[in-house]
């Protein structure tokens, strides 16, 4: 069989084939780098176009730091890494960490001196810092950028003490080598803290480690493990986390940490936590495994990304993957469990946005994919329900008044001008609607008086006025409406004495408070109300009048009047019948002042219909 000699292949063709073969071998590497750059750009876009616009700088910082970590030392182009550091610096400065932001600006300009600030967040103050850093960077003769990695620290300026933020903290003067270092602080801020963490690194250490401080009656305290307390200086700073999971205050920083000398001998008393004995020195060469028992913090240090781990609980990120602490992953990245995702939601093997599907229970719009949470569940309507501000309605209410017990309710004084009872009753004949006994002194003098004989009433709740009202309400929010109502009052006292306490009209101002999230658009919402105004309030009770003359007894009505001033309060339900139509069912307690009664208390059930605009 004939052989093909390699020398028969033309040299130029051989070179071309070799180059193609090498490019084919490198293809997965290039593809992987392109994928990483794309992932970094996605995180960068979300940080600037979403978090920055919503003023959520801590979340923007987190995304940009994740993007920088993905790029590593050589997986992204210099210009892309430069823009990532530039944006990170801007977000850090906007979040209050000016020194850290300047350091990030320096890295950005070191990677690409031609960069300029993004107009999405550019402000005069940011431009001033950027120009200053750019001037110093170019003045250094184009010095190479600082080492990559978000954890790189800049040495503190001499004579500039670290800021303590909302913490009251004083570092220990010194500590004995291989002895847990006590760290104690007191929080003086107003926002609620969920945890306090110390980030530290020992002498010669490149990475920052962390230990969580425990809550004490007066503050927060803990110990840096003895294995990290080596001869030299131990640096640290303190971070306080809020309910959102973000850092809301800090004492010191990576650029200006606290520094404690670690010595082989102490000249003064050893440091300790308040009310506790000073920690004991660990055995030489024992490492971290021989920390004194029951000392908080000895084995509580959280590990950073890249350090070996056995469980997710050992890692600061809460994610242990393939035996190493991993960075939190962004939306769309592959995952195995919720702990690996920034959103704490891993669905179908990829990190999701964490938002819920239609029909899932929710508390606010942000939890839902559609951005709508209605009646405690994510809605599929596709758009948020409109807040209708103006509501016009009609209503009807019926008073039930509490009348007092009294005797001689129809008897007048000797001149026939005033009733003798002190409850304010005035009798009216139901057939003529005239006062009884009116001007007839003879009839008045023959009315039987005395307990069990005369015209007496037992009192109690009796029907009062019927009111028809027109209302106008304005929604200040989804939960609060203010408005006014006017109307006409029926079933008032028909006689001319003592006469109505007010015209048969009703005028009031009221505030309505709807309970629940987005209550104005809920199908059913409980409500509370307060009202005050002027109006006529009357009520009557039947009475049988007997006579000493032997005349036939008469059935009369004993009336009381009250007003014009009244106050009311109550509660009920609001039913949404359509996008712009609602009905209300309310029971209110009311008290009216003035008139013959002086004060009249009662209840009033009320129903109404409103139309929104």
Buried (B, 14 or more C-beta within 10 A) or exposed (E): EEEEEEEEEEEEEEEEEEEEEEEEEEEEEEEEBEEBBEBBBBBBEBBBEEBBEEEBBBBBBBBBBBBBBBBEEEBBBEEBBBBBBBBBBBBBBBBEBBBBBBBBBBBBBBBBEEBEBBEEBEEEEBEEBBEEBBEBBEEEEEEEBBEBBBBBBBEBEEEEEBBBBBBEBEBBEBBBBBBBBBBBBBBEEEEEBEBBBBBBBBBEBEEBBBBBBBEBEEBBBBBBBBBBBBEBBBBBBBBBBBEEEBBBBBBBBBBBBBBBBBEEEBEEEBBBBEEBEBBBBBEEEEEEEBBBEEBBBBEBBBBBBEBEBEEBEBBBBBBBBEEBBBBBBBBEBEBEEBBBBBBBBBBEEBBBEBBBEBEBEBEEBEBBBBBBBBBEBBBEEEEBBEEBBBBBBBBBBBBBBBBBEBBBBBBBEEEBEEBBBEBBBBBBBEEEEBBBBBEEEEBBBBBBBEEEEBBBBEEEBBBBBBBEBBBBBEBEEBBBBEBBBBBBBEBBBBBEBBEBBBBBBBBBEBBBBBEBBBBBBBEEBBBBBBBBBBBBBBBBBEBEBBBEEEEEEBEBBBBBBBBBBBBBBBBBEBBBEEEEBBBBEBEBEBBBBBBBBEEBBBBBBBBBBBBBE
